[in-house]
């Protein structure tokens, strides 16, 4: 299982580095997201707020890459006729899909570097990390939480043939519910409570509190808890949805 997961991670990271569409998104989107956030906030006298905006923009891109990358990868597998082979392989299907979602989050880690560098060089955002050790741990925990939520979402792509369109549609609801696009304080209370069940919410809190304070350890712990929960739920959903798709004969595209 470990070997299959590591091999899948490496293969999909290499595929990301060769795909012009993914490369364009990885290079341009962090700069666009961060710039929009800086100009909307217009808080030159509040560098902490600008740094938080940089971190939020990077988490937004991580989620976009995970949900779009995994949906696009599954859609490509269906087009190439290899989805049936992956389902029939002796390795559990979750061990095939999870590397795709986690690798997308790992590639999205570039967004964190890009947004911080862009903010520091162009907008004079001071890069001061309050808890450096916790920050170094919070970033992979954020990637893991977002990747495992992507595993749950990817399970629906097995049933839904227009996976790429569904992946694009799932970006904005998560951005809103986790407070990445709109502050939760201006939204109804129930929207913030939905965010408690979403990995990007805890991932963003972990890296933001590691950078700005207070203690990030509760949020880091919640990242691990929701990641384990997503793994269990995603594996169960994949088994159920694959069984339904095989019984209906809908795995193949044509």
Buried (B, 14 or more C-beta within 10 A) or exposed (E): EEEBBEEBBEEBBEBBEEBEEBEEBBEEBBBEBBBEBBEEEEEEEEBBBBBBBBBBBBBBBBBBBBBBBBBBBBBBBBEEEEBBEBBEEEEBBBBBBBBBBBBBBBBBBBBBEBBBBBBBEEBEBEEEBBBEEBBEBBBBBBBBBBBBBBBBBBBBBBBBBEBBEBBBEBBEEBBBBBBBBEEBEEBEEEBBEBBEEBBBBBBBBBBBBBBBEEEBBEBBEBBBEBBEBBBEBBBEBBBEBBEEBBEEEBBEEE
